Amino acid sequence: MNIINLDRCVINALELFRKTKVPTLKLSAKRPLVVGSGNAAVTGKIIFEKSDAVFADEGTYLTKLDAIPEIDSAFLFSASGGKHAPIIAKELKKRKKKIILITNNQDAMAKKFADKTLVFPKNPEPYTYNTSTYMGMILGHTKENPKIILDHLKKLKIPNFKPYDSFYIIVPEEFENVRELFLTKFDELFGSKVTGRCFTPEQTKHAKTVVPDDKELFIGIGYKNTAFGNHRVNFTLPKDAKAASIMAVGYYIIGHIQKQKPAYFKNNIVTYCKTASKLFSQTINPIVE
């Protein structure tokens, strides 16, 4: 199958958003529940980080709803609008909460329960990549210029990642929520074959580097690391960068790590999708159209 690497997926996503406008995300709610699974939940955290929102995923949303009666509405983030999304949406509907579904699928299963649905543009991408999907949602909030991000990526100098078995990404404090996006990508692309860690500079000061590893590369993204790790490389961000910019730069770098390592993801994604289809009782394809 024609499975592209993550770096190419980032370029394709930015090319899409150069040509295609995304809906504007208006965060008009007093105490919303912001819920999603995996990086959909992280996307919600990024977008609502400056609001009085309650954050949850598929395992915690019931606890939050029971514990916080002030929740007046729910923003449900789901690229596919399937898997856990319709289950969550059905429960929210039963509790008479206003539901705003943020998705990339016009035919999302959760749509029938939603009071309002915003459908964002996306590209066909390998399953789990979710690059154009969540990047589009973030751009709908930050309004960053995709062309500026794209031009910046093309200027980055990519080093030789092959000597390293583990990678430690350092991001500025204001992008603390983006850390989870990168950690999830390492899990999805490499499993236990390649280790990825990600912290802010202040978090890094707290005993994250007690045990040194000569095969660990420290990667600063938007942060000039001069103190941590024996091996370091730093990458800049575009001027006035927000969450979509650092997401793009981070995914682009992780994609180049993927390109320089054995094809762990490509060799296993078809088999995984067969297993996932049974787990969710839904057909999950290696390429999501």
Backbone as CSV, one residue per row, in Angstrom:
resi,resn,N_x,N_y,N_z,CA_x,CA_y,CA_z,C_x,C_y,C_z
1,MET,0.844,-1.194,0.000,0.000,0.000,0.000,0.873,1.235,0.000
2,ASN,0.333,2.325,-0.531,1.081,3.576,-0.609,0.935,4.344,0.704
3,ILE,1.696,3.924,1.723,1.675,4.577,3.030,2.774,5.636,3.057
4,ILE,2.386,6.889,3.124,3.377,7.968,3.166,3.910,8.119,4.583
5,ASN,5.077,8.757,4.701,5.613,9.077,6.023,4.929,10.320,6.572
6,LEU,5.058,10.520,7.875,4.354,11.609,8.544,4.800,12.982,8.049
7,ASP,6.076,13.142,7.692,6.537,14.450,7.221,5.831,14.865,5.932
8,ARG,5.628,13.895,5.037,4.910,14.171,3.788,3.443,14.496,4.078
9,CYS,2.897,13.846,5.094,1.511,14.080,5.485,1.326,15.520,5.968
10,VAL,2.319,16.049,6.686,2.267,17.428,7.167,2.271,18.399,5.980
11,ILE,3.158,18.156,5.024,3.230,19.013,3.834,1.900,18.992,3.092
12,ASN,1.332,17.802,2.904,0.046,17.680,2.208,-1.058,18.439,2.935
13,ALA,-1.044,18.373,4.265,-2.067,19.060,5.053,-1.965,20.573,4.881
14,LEU,-0.769,21.096,4.951,-0.584,22.539,4.809,-0.929,23.007,3.399
15,GLU,-0.632,22.179,2.405,-1.027,22.500,1.030,-2.553,22.557,0.915
16,LEU,-3.224,21.642,1.585,-4.693,21.649,1.595,-5.222,22.947,2.193
17,PHE,-4.674,23.366,3.322,-5.203,24.536,4.013,-4.779,25.845,3.361
18,ARG,-3.787,25.800,2.484,-3.481,26.980,1.666,-4.640,27.271,0.716
19,LYS,-5.327,26.227,0.274,-6.358,26.358,-0.753,-7.781,26.307,-0.191
20,THR,-7.924,25.720,0.973,-9.260,25.452,1.512,-9.439,26.127,2.859
21,LYS,-10.463,26.929,3.004,-10.739,27.594,4.277,-11.321,26.592,5.279
22,VAL,-11.077,26.857,6.531,-11.634,26.012,7.589,-12.694,26.797,8.347
23,PRO,-13.674,26.103,8.928,-14.684,26.812,9.735,-14.034,27.504,10.932
24,THR,-14.661,28.562,11.385,-14.187,29.266,12.579,-14.792,28.624,13.813
25,LEU,-13.943,28.304,14.777,-14.420,27.718,16.015,-14.727,28.821,17.019
26,LYS,-15.999,28.998,17.333,-16.417,29.991,18.316,-16.677,29.285,19.648
27,LEU,-15.961,29.689,20.663,-16.016,29.000,21.942,-17.019,29.672,22.878
28,SER,-18.268,29.663,22.485,-19.310,30.354,23.248,-20.036,29.378,24.180
29,ALA,-19.517,29.234,25.376,-20.148,28.388,26.386,-19.575,28.774,27.744
30,LYS,-20.391,28.712,28.783,-19.928,29.099,30.113,-19.046,28.009,30.730
31,ARG,-19.525,26.797,30.769,-18.778,25.678,31.386,-18.953,24.435,30.530
32,PRO,-18.287,24.373,29.395,-18.477,23.242,28.498,-17.653,22.020,28.920
33,LEU,-18.152,20.863,28.575,-17.365,19.640,28.619,-16.684,19.515,27.267
34,VAL,-15.370,19.366,27.262,-14.608,19.197,26.021,-14.082,17.771,26.032
35,VAL,-14.571,16.962,25.100,-14.333,15.528,25.188,-13.933,14.943,23.834
36,GLY,-13.070,13.956,23.866,-12.638,13.247,22.673,-11.747,12.096,23.085
37,SER,-11.322,11.308,22.107,-10.446,10.173,22.375,-9.065,10.433,21.774
38,GLY,-8.015,10.016,22.470,-6.666,10.152,21.935,-6.313,11.601,21.662
39,ASN,-5.770,11.841,20.468,-5.352,13.197,20.128,-6.526,14.123,19.828
40,ALA,-7.726,13.581,19.680,-8.908,14.439,19.581,-9.123,15.157,20.914
41,ALA,-8.928,14.435,22.016,-9.047,15.048,23.339,-7.964,16.109,23.538
42,VAL,-6.756,15.831,23.056,-5.659,16.800,23.170,-5.970,18.050,22.347
43,THR,-6.524,17.856,21.161,-6.915,18.993,20.319,-7.909,19.884,21.050
44,GLY,-8.861,19.271,21.725,-9.816,20.041,22.514,-9.141,20.837,23.613
45,LYS,-8.151,20.228,24.283,-7.408,20.934,25.334,-6.668,22.143,24.767
46,ILE,-6.067,21.957,23.603,-5.311,23.050,22.978,-6.239,24.220,22.656
47,ILE,-7.388,23.910,22.086,-8.312,24.951,21.637,-8.978,25.658,22.815
48,PHE,-9.287,24.924,23.873,-10.017,25.487,25.005,-9.117,25.793,26.205
49,GLU,-7.800,25.874,26.003,-6.896,25.993,27.136,-7.101,27.274,27.954
50,LYS,-7.659,28.313,27.348,-7.853,29.575,28.071,-9.310,29.778,28.503
51,SER,-10.054,28.687,28.559,-11.464,28.779,28.964,-11.685,27.999,30.259
52,ASP,-12.878,28.112,30.798,-13.235,27.396,32.029,-13.873,26.053,31.673
53,ALA,-13.232,25.332,30.766,-13.788,24.072,30.280,-13.412,22.913,31.204
54,VAL,-14.217,21.853,31.123,-13.928,20.590,31.803,-13.466,19.606,30.739
55,PHE,-12.286,19.036,30.909,-11.713,18.167,29.889,-11.885,16.701,30.268
56,ALA,-12.208,15.898,29.260,-12.440,14.475,29.522,-12.176,13.662,28.262
57,ASP,-12.036,12.344,28.463,-11.938,11.431,27.329,-12.993,10.345,27.494
58,GLU,-12.886,9.291,26.688,-13.926,8.257,26.698,-14.004,7.518,28.037
59,GLY,-12.927,7.575,28.812,-12.918,6.877,30.090,-13.304,7.725,31.278
60,THR,-13.353,9.044,31.104,-13.583,9.929,32.253,-14.808,10.833,32.118
61,TYR,-15.445,10.862,30.943,-16.514,11.845,30.739,-17.710,11.617,31.658
62,LEU,-18.026,10.367,31.977,-19.161,10.103,32.861,-18.877,10.621,34.267
63,THR,-17.667,10.408,34.736,-17.278,10.904,36.057,-17.387,12.428,36.117
64,LYS,-16.921,13.086,35.056,-16.983,14.555,35.003,-18.431,15.041,34.995
65,LEU,-19.270,14.398,34.210,-20.676,14.806,34.138,-21.375,14.635,35.480
66,ASP,-21.050,13.553,36.184,-21.671,13.301,37.487,-21.158,14.270,38.551
67,ALA,-19.879,14.642,38.445,-19.256,15.449,39.496,-19.458,16.946,39.325
68,ILE,-19.736,17.389,38.088,-19.790,18.837,37.819,-21.118,19.189,37.152
69,PRO,-22.147,19.444,37.935,-23.472,19.739,37.369,-23.516,21.050,36.597
70,GLU,-22.508,21.919,36.793,-22.488,23.210,36.093,-22.205,23.074,34.593
71,ILE,-21.794,21.896,34.145,-21.532,21.689,32.711,-22.814,21.978,31.928
72,ASP,-22.736,22.956,31.015,-23.943,23.396,30.307,-23.991,22.941,28.852
73,SER,-22.882,22.412,28.337,-22.848,21.995,26.938,-21.633,21.097,26.747
74,ALA,-21.492,20.557,25.543,-20.359,19.674,25.276,-19.835,19.898,23.872
75,PHE,-18.524,20.020,23.772,-17.851,20.039,22.477,-17.187,18.674,22.307
76,LEU,-17.675,17.925,21.342,-17.190,16.567,21.106,-16.276,16.574,19.891
77,PHE,-15.001,16.274,20.111,-14.012,16.251,19.039,-13.799,14.813,18.569
78,SER,-13.998,14.582,17.277,-13.773,13.248,16.719,-13.580,13.357,15.216
79,ALA,-12.412,12.984,14.724,-12.141,13.073,13.285,-13.150,12.259,12.488
80,SER,-13.404,11.039,12.933,-14.312,10.148,12.196,-15.760,10.298,12.619
81,GLY,-15.968,10.747,13.848,-17.336,10.788,14.375,-17.863,9.407,14.696
82,GLY,-16.960,8.410,14.691,-17.331,7.037,14.990,-16.632,6.544,16.238
83,LYS,-16.391,5.231,16.301,-15.777,4.575,17.458,-16.483,4.997,18.747
84,HIS,-15.808,5.691,19.664,-16.444,6.068,20.930,-17.380,7.272,20.801
85,ALA,-17.234,8.062,19.738,-17.980,9.323,19.633,-19.502,9.153,19.722
86,PRO,-20.127,8.221,18.978,-21.583,8.095,19.093,-22.047,7.625,20.468
87,ILE,-21.226,6.832,21.138,-21.574,6.385,22.492,-21.583,7.575,23.441
88,ILE,-20.555,8.414,23.341,-20.475,9.607,24.178,-21.622,10.562,23.854
89,ALA,-21.860,10.775,22.560,-22.905,11.709,22.135,-24.290,11.254,22.596
90,LYS,-24.548,9.979,22.529,-25.850,9.442,22.956,-26.081,9.702,24.435
91,GLU,-25.036,9.519,25.243,-25.154,9.759,26.680,-25.364,11.247,26.966
92,LEU,-24.660,12.104,26.248,-24.831,13.547,26.425,-26.244,13.976,26.060
93,LYS,-26.765,13.401,25.003,-28.136,13.707,24.566,-29.138,13.288,25.641
94,LYS,-28.915,12.117,26.230,-29.805,11.613,27.273,-29.816,12.553,28.472
95,ARG,-28.667,13.200,28.718,-28.565,14.123,29.848,-28.948,15.554,29.466
96,LYS,-29.432,15.718,28.260,-29.951,16.995,27.760,-28.885,18.087,27.736
97,LYS,-27.678,17.699,27.356,-26.607,18.672,27.179,-26.544,19.063,25.697
98,LYS,-26.380,20.340,25.428,-26.198,20.786,24.051,-24.878,20.239,23.526
99,ILE,-24.919,19.630,22.330,-23.744,18.957,21.780,-23.293,19.648,20.504
100,ILE,-22.030,20.086,20.492,-21.412,20.601,19.267,-20.369,19.579,18.841
101,LEU,-20.594,18.941,17.702,-19.676,17.923,17.188,-18.675,18.576,16.246
102,ILE,-17.392,18.368,16.530,-16.300,18.864,15.688,-15.697,17.645,15.006
103,THR,-15.857,17.531,13.687,-15.475,16.311,12.986,-14.952,16.621,11.589
104,ASN,-14.484,15.588,10.913,-14.057,15.703,9.517,-14.913,14.840,8.601
105,ASN,-15.946,14.247,9.174,-16.762,13.283,8.444,-18.195,13.787,8.323
106,GLN,-18.594,14.086,7.108,-19.948,14.580,6.854,-21.009,13.563,7.288
107,ASP,-20.638,12.281,7.243,-21.565,11.200,7.605,-21.242,10.597,8.966
108,ALA,-20.718,11.383,9.864,-20.316,10.895,11.186,-21.479,10.231,11.916
109,MET,-21.220,9.092,12.526,-22.257,8.367,13.262,-22.797,9.189,14.430
110,ALA,-21.938,10.019,15.016,-22.358,10.823,16.174,-23.207,12.021,15.783
111,LYS,-23.274,12.315,14.499,-23.947,13.521,14.026,-25.432,13.541,14.385
112,LYS,-26.054,12.374,14.392,-27.507,12.321,14.644,-27.879,12.753,16.067
113,PHE,-26.886,12.752,16.959,-27.154,13.174,18.336,-26.797,14.638,18.578
114,ALA,-26.084,15.247,17.653,-25.536,16.585,17.863,-26.556,17.676,17.565
115,ASP,-26.481,18.773,18.319,-27.298,19.951,18.043,-26.691,20.782,16.919
116,LYS,-25.359,20.715,16.821,-24.655,21.437,15.765,-23.411,20.636,15.390
117,THR,-23.124,20.592,14.096,-21.944,19.870,13.618,-21.098,20.775,12.745
118,LEU,-19.799,20.851,13.058,-18.843,21.559,12.211,-17.966,20.523,11.529
119,VAL,-17.990,20.514,10.184,-17.211,19.543,9.415,-15.995,20.246,8.817
120,PHE,-14.811,19.802,9.205,-13.566,20.393,8.741,-12.995,19.594,7.571
121,PRO,-12.306,20.270,6.647,-11.702,19.567,5.514,-10.550,18.675,5.967
122,LYS,-10.256,17.653,5.173,-9.145,16.750,5.494,-8.633,16.112,4.210
123,ASN,-7.461,15.508,4.306,-6.887,14.704,3.236,-7.069,13.222,3.542
124,PRO,-7.043,12.364,2.528,-6.870,10.928,2.808,-5.514,10.724,3.471
125,GLU,-5.478,10.002,4.584,-4.232,9.814,5.326,-4.177,8.412,5.914
126,PRO,-2.980,7.895,6.182,-2.880,6.619,6.887,-3.603,6.680,8.229
127,TYR,-4.209,5.578,8.614,-4.927,5.494,9.876,-3.994,5.849,11.037
128,THR,-4.485,6.612,11.945,-3.851,7.152,13.159,-3.068,8.439,12.914
129,TYR,-2.695,8.765,11.663,-1.893,9.975,11.446,-2.660,11.217,11.906
130,ASN,-3.922,11.345,11.483,-4.775,12.462,11.921,-4.038,13.794,11.944
131,THR,-3.453,14.133,10.809,-2.684,15.367,10.710,-3.536,16.505,10.161
132,SER,-4.069,16.340,8.960,-4.945,17.372,8.415,-6.200,17.520,9.269
133,THR,-6.662,16.417,9.847,-7.895,16.457,10.646,-7.772,17.428,11.823
134,TYR,-6.844,17.153,12.728,-6.738,17.969,13.932,-6.038,19.297,13.675
135,MET,-5.137,19.331,12.693,-4.501,20.601,12.363,-5.530,21.603,11.857
136,GLY,-6.478,21.133,11.053,-7.527,22.015,10.550,-8.374,22.588,11.668
137,MET,-8.705,21.752,12.652,-9.481,22.223,13.801,-8.713,23.281,14.576
138,ILE,-7.420,23.052,14.780,-6.592,24.016,15.508,-6.472,25.316,14.725
139,LEU,-6.295,25.216,13.405,-6.230,26.421,12.568,-7.540,27.200,12.611
140,GLY,-8.666,26.494,12.767,-9.953,27.162,12.884,-10.036,28.037,14.123
141,HIS,-9.160,27.751,15.079,-9.102,28.545,16.318,-7.984,29.584,16.273
142,THR,-6.778,29.180,15.852,-5.621,30.079,15.921,-5.514,31.025,14.728
143,LYS,-6.085,30.629,13.583,-6.050,31.441,12.350,-4.627,31.702,11.847
144,GLU,-3.720,30.765,12.100,-2.358,30.899,11.568,-2.362,30.749,10.051
145,ASN,-1.321,31.255,9.428,-1.208,31.214,7.971,-0.478,29.939,7.541
146,PRO,-1.160,28.995,6.875,-0.522,27.731,6.470,0.687,27.923,5.571
147,LYS,0.671,28.948,4.725,1.796,29.170,3.811,3.060,29.539,4.590
148,ILE,2.912,30.350,5.627,4.065,30.728,6.447,4.660,29.487,7.123
149,ILE,3.791,28.627,7.626,4.265,27.390,8.271,4.960,26.502,7.245
150,LEU,4.360,26.370,6.080,4.923,25.527,5.020,6.286,26.039,4.572
151,ASP,6.397,27.324,4.364,7.680,27.912,3.953,8.747,27.694,5.019
152,HIS,8.334,27.755,6.275,9.282,27.553,7.375,9.804,26.113,7.389
153,LEU,8.913,25.152,7.193,9.321,23.746,7.193,10.373,23.479,6.126
154,LYS,10.195,24.093,4.976,11.104,23.841,3.855,12.513,24.370,4.120
155,LYS,12.655,25.252,5.115,13.963,25.820,5.448,14.685,25.030,6.550
156,LEU,13.973,24.107,7.203,14.585,23.368,8.305,15.642,22.391,7.797
157,LYS,16.748,22.314,8.520,17.811,21.371,8.174,17.668,20.127,9.046
158,ILE,17.389,19.000,8.403,17.147,17.752,9.124,18.459,16.996,9.323
159,PRO,18.795,16.660,10.564,20.057,15.949,10.832,19.919,14.438,10.611
160,ASN,20.996,13.733,10.860,21.000,12.275,10.807,20.473,11.737,12.139
161,PHE,19.291,11.109,12.111,18.682,10.582,13.334,19.057,9.121,13.586
162,LYS,19.704,8.475,12.636,19.944,7.029,12.724,20.759,6.582,13.942
163,PRO,21.733,7.373,14.410,22.519,6.895,15.568,21.748,6.841,16.880
164,TYR,20.532,7.372,16.913,19.813,7.520,18.174,18.630,6.560,18.266
165,ASP,18.451,5.998,19.471,17.340,5.082,19.740,16.205,5.754,20.500
166,SER,16.490,6.927,21.054,15.466,7.637,21.817,15.607,9.136,21.594
167,PHE,14.465,9.825,21.773,14.414,11.253,21.461,13.656,11.980,22.565
168,TYR,14.204,13.113,22.956,13.630,13.927,24.027,13.325,15.300,23.427
169,ILE,12.043,15.589,23.267,11.623,16.855,22.675,11.315,17.863,23.782
170,ILE,11.866,19.059,23.647,11.596,20.137,24.598,10.796,21.223,23.881
171,VAL,9.641,21.581,24.449,8.790,22.611,23.858,8.622,23.758,24.852
172,PRO,8.398,24.981,24.379,8.188,26.117,25.292,6.999,25.881,26.224
173,GLU,7.026,26.549,27.350,5.993,26.350,28.375,4.584,26.562,27.839
174,GLU,4.423,27.547,26.939,3.072,27.866,26.459,2.483,26.775,25.579
175,PHE,3.315,25.816,25.176,2.829,24.716,24.340,2.786,23.401,25.103
176,GLU,2.599,23.482,26.393,2.590,22.278,27.227,1.563,21.250,26.738
177,ASN,0.397,21.716,26.288,-0.634,20.784,25.840,-0.250,20.040,24.567
178,VAL,0.632,20.629,23.760,1.030,19.995,22.501,1.905,18.772,22.743
179,ARG,2.509,18.698,23.926,3.380,17.552,24.246,2.688,16.225,23.968
180,GLU,1.416,16.137,24.343,0.690,14.875,24.203,0.549,14.445,22.747
181,LEU,0.426,15.413,21.840,0.353,15.074,20.421,1.608,14.317,19.995
182,PHE,2.762,14.805,20.429,4.024,14.196,20.033,4.213,12.822,20.690
183,LEU,3.854,12.713,21.951,3.990,11.436,22.652,3.125,10.359,21.992
184,THR,1.915,10.743,21.623,1.026,9.791,20.954,1.593,9.359,19.613
185,LYS,2.188,10.292,18.882,2.772,9.940,17.583,3.909,8.930,17.732
186,PHE,4.733,9.092,18.748,5.789,8.108,18.980,5.195,6.732,19.272
187,ASP,4.141,6.686,20.076,3.479,5.407,20.364,2.963,4.760,19.083
188,GLU,2.288,5.559,18.265,1.647,5.020,17.060,2.664,4.574,16.010
189,LEU,3.707,5.339,15.824,4.657,5.051,14.745,5.721,4.031,15.121
190,PHE,6.092,3.996,16.422,7.246,3.190,16.808,6.978,2.159,17.895
191,GLY,5.837,2.251,18.580,5.611,1.339,19.688,6.756,1.449,20.689
192,SER,7.330,0.299,21.036,8.469,0.295,21.971,9.812,0.269,21.249
193,LYS,9.804,0.330,19.913,11.046,0.247,19.136,11.899,1.509,19.267
194,VAL,11.245,2.651,19.325,11.928,3.941,19.460,11.232,4.714,20.574
195,THR,11.972,5.200,21.520,11.396,5.909,22.660,11.305,7.403,22.386
196,GLY,10.157,7.983,22.702,9.984,9.428,22.588,9.516,10.008,23.902
197,ARG,10.186,11.058,24.358,9.758,11.787,25.553,9.574,13.242,25.162
198,CYS,8.728,13.964,25.891,8.505,15.373,25.578,8.106,16.127,26.837
199,PHE,8.862,17.193,27.133,8.584,18.020,28.295,8.911,19.479,27.982
200,THR,8.450,20.367,28.834,8.836,21.775,28.761,10.181,21.946,29.465
201,PRO,10.843,23.103,29.306,12.109,23.324,30.009,11.976,23.216,31.528
202,GLU,10.913,23.791,32.093,10.745,23.740,33.544,10.501,22.317,34.024
203,GLN,9.717,21.544,33.265,9.500,20.142,33.625,10.800,19.348,33.535
204,THR,11.631,19.702,32.555,12.886,18.983,32.347,13.840,19.144,33.523
205,LYS,13.722,20.263,34.239,14.584,20.499,35.401,14.326,19.503,36.527
206,HIS,13.159,18.866,36.513,12.758,18.010,37.626,13.103,16.542,37.353
207,ALA,14.370,16.241,37.424,14.875,14.856,37.442,14.529,14.030,36.205
208,LYS,14.366,14.686,35.068,14.111,13.929,33.838,15.402,13.434,33.188
209,THR,16.536,13.979,33.643,17.808,13.649,33.000,18.801,13.022,33.980
210,VAL,18.273,12.388,35.019,19.143,11.752,36.007,20.000,10.663,35.350
211,VAL,19.378,9.856,34.503,20.062,8.735,33.857,20.398,9.122,32.422
212,PRO,21.646,9.380,32.108,22.014,9.771,30.746,22.038,8.571,29.798
213,ASP,21.827,8.831,28.534,21.858,7.790,27.504,22.554,8.376,26.285
214,ASP,23.649,7.780,25.896,24.431,8.324,24.792,23.734,8.157,23.451
215,LYS,22.633,7.399,23.430,21.880,7.240,22.188,20.562,8.001,22.229
216,GLU,20.464,8.970,23.135,19.277,9.824,23.203,19.620,11.205,22.653
217,LEU,18.784,11.682,21.722,18.968,13.009,21.134,17.940,13.959,21.718
218,PHE,18.400,15.113,22.199,17.521,16.138,22.733,17.187,17.129,21.618
219,ILE,15.887,17.309,21.372,15.407,18.142,20.271,14.634,19.326,20.843
220,GLY,15.160,20.523,20.670,14.431,21.723,21.066,13.580,22.220,19.908
221,ILE,12.310,22.452,20.168,11.410,22.996,19.146,10.873,24.324,19.658
222,GLY,11.343,25.419,19.054,10.973,26.737,19.552,11.650,27.078,20.852
223,TYR,12.628,26.278,21.243,13.382,26.488,22.486,14.840,26.129,22.212
224,LYS,15.744,27.044,22.503,17.163,26.803,22.281,17.750,26.103,23.498
225,ASN,17.930,24.814,23.376,18.428,23.991,24.475,19.955,24.028,24.518
226,THR,20.482,24.599,25.580,21.936,24.649,25.766,22.362,23.937,27.044
227,ALA,21.406,23.291,27.718,21.711,22.742,29.047,21.467,21.245,29.179
228,PHE,20.547,20.702,28.417,20.110,19.328,28.677,20.589,18.362,27.603
229,GLY,21.070,17.203,28.044,21.441,16.134,27.132,22.840,16.270,26.571
230,ASN,23.428,15.128,26.221,24.765,15.122,25.629,24.728,15.428,24.135
231,HIS,23.611,15.090,23.481,23.457,15.329,22.046,22.230,16.206,21.831
232,ARG,22.407,17.317,21.126,21.326,18.301,21.005,21.182,18.797,19.576
233,VAL,19.939,19.102,19.218,19.656,19.811,17.981,18.440,20.690,18.249
234,ASN,18.438,21.901,17.714,17.346,22.841,17.968,16.706,23.278,16.655
235,PHE,15.386,23.409,16.682,14.627,23.859,15.524,13.827,25.105,15.902
236,THR,13.786,26.056,15.015,13.023,27.275,15.260,11.564,27.078,14.856
237,LEU,10.738,28.009,15.289,9.336,28.081,14.890,9.128,29.321,14.042
238,PRO,8.071,29.368,13.237,7.761,30.602,12.512,7.491,31.746,13.486
239,LYS,7.637,32.956,13.022,7.342,34.128,13.842,5.876,34.106,14.269
240,ASP,5.623,34.467,15.526,4.261,34.496,16.090,3.587,33.128,16.025
241,ALA,4.363,32.074,16.196,3.833,30.710,16.120,2.820,30.436,17.218
242,LYS,1.793,29.705,16.834,0.807,29.202,17.785,0.776,27.683,17.670
243,ALA,-0.295,27.068,18.144,-0.310,25.612,18.288,-0.171,24.860,16.967
244,ALA,-0.785,25.372,15.892,-0.699,24.664,14.610,0.732,24.643,14.089
245,SER,1.472,25.714,14.332,2.865,25.790,13.875,3.738,24.758,14.567
246,ILE,3.641,24.675,15.886,4.501,23.725,16.587,4.055,22.296,16.325
247,MET,2.761,22.079,16.148,2.288,20.750,15.750,2.919,20.346,14.421
248,ALA,2.903,21.266,13.452,3.448,20.970,12.127,4.944,20.694,12.192
249,VAL,5.682,21.535,12.912,7.133,21.348,12.999,7.458,20.030,13.712
250,GLY,6.771,19.761,14.817,7.021,18.526,15.563,6.704,17.281,14.756
251,TYR,5.540,17.255,14.114,5.167,16.103,13.286,6.134,15.930,12.121
252,TYR,6.573,17.057,11.554,7.505,17.012,10.429,8.827,16.366,10.860
253,ILE,9.316,16.727,12.025,10.559,16.149,12.551,10.364,14.666,12.863
254,ILE,9.263,14.326,13.521,8.989,12.920,13.843,8.856,12.106,12.561
255,GLY,8.288,12.717,11.522,8.195,12.038,10.229,9.554,11.741,9.633
256,HIS,10.501,12.630,9.832,11.858,12.380,9.336,12.561,11.305,10.164
257,ILE,12.268,11.236,11.458,12.769,10.117,12.262,12.205,8.812,11.715
258,GLN,10.898,8.810,11.433,10.238,7.636,10.846,10.906,7.235,9.533
259,LYS,11.226,8.201,8.711,11.826,7.941,7.392,13.208,7.299,7.516
260,GLN,13.943,7.657,8.586,15.304,7.167,8.750,15.394,5.870,9.560
261,LYS,14.251,5.419,10.080,14.207,4.183,10.860,13.542,3.070,10.033
262,PRO,13.624,1.806,10.471,12.896,0.731,9.782,11.403,1.037,9.711
263,ALA,10.717,0.438,8.753,9.299,0.753,8.486,8.373,0.024,9.454
264,TYR,8.523,0.326,10.742,7.721,-0.347,11.759,6.222,-0.156,11.518
265,PHE,5.822,1.087,11.305,4.409,1.403,11.124,3.869,0.780,9.835
266,LYS,4.541,1.002,8.744,4.067,0.531,7.439,3.937,-0.987,7.389
267,ASN,4.825,-1.677,8.091,4.817,-3.137,8.064,3.724,-3.738,8.940
268,ASN,3.109,-2.929,9.777,2.156,-3.484,10.752,0.762,-2.881,10.717
269,ILE,0.566,-1.771,10.001,-0.712,-1.061,10.086,-1.872,-1.860,9.504
270,VAL,-1.641,-2.636,8.460,-2.736,-3.417,7.858,-3.250,-4.457,8.854
271,THR,-2.336,-5.174,9.473,-2.728,-6.175,10.469,-3.428,-5.513,11.642
272,TYR,-2.904,-4.356,12.075,-3.519,-3.663,13.199,-4.956,-3.251,12.878
273,CYS,-5.183,-2.753,11.675,-6.527,-2.288,11.306,-7.542,-3.431,11.318
274,LYS,-7.112,-4.623,11.002,-8.012,-5.785,11.075,-8.406,-6.045,12.526
275,THR,-7.426,-5.927,13.414,-7.704,-6.117,14.846,-8.597,-5.000,15.378
276,ALA,-8.294,-3.744,15.006,-9.072,-2.598,15.482,-10.512,-2.662,14.978
277,SER,-10.720,-3.161,13.770,-12.076,-3.285,13.221,-12.931,-4.197,14.097
278,LYS,-12.327,-5.249,14.614,-13.049,-6.167,15.502,-13.296,-5.520,16.863
279,LEU,-12.294,-4.793,17.357,-12.425,-4.156,18.674,-13.555,-3.141,18.705
280,PHE,-13.688,-2.351,17.619,-14.686,-1.287,17.579,-15.960,-1.684,16.844
281,SER,-15.989,-2.910,16.295,-17.136,-3.382,15.504,-17.460,-2.415,14.367
282,GLN,-16.412,-1.838,13.798,-16.519,-0.917,12.665,-15.365,-1.209,11.719
283,THR,-15.586,-0.992,10.435,-14.514,-1.215,9.472,-13.511,-0.061,9.537
284,ILE,-12.268,-0.394,9.831,-11.197,0.592,9.903,-10.168,0.240,8.841
285,ASN,-9.942,1.158,7.923,-9.045,0.932,6.801,-7.669,1.564,7.057
286,PRO,-6.613,0.974,6.492,-5.272,1.548,6.676,-5.124,2.946,6.108
287,ILE,-5.894,3.248,5.064,-5.940,4.617,4.535,-7.331,5.166,4.804
288,VAL,-7.422,6.256,5.532,-8.719,6.866,5.860,-9.017,7.924,4.802
289,GLU,-10.084,7.703,4.045,-10.441,8.639,2.968,-11.170,9.852,3.534
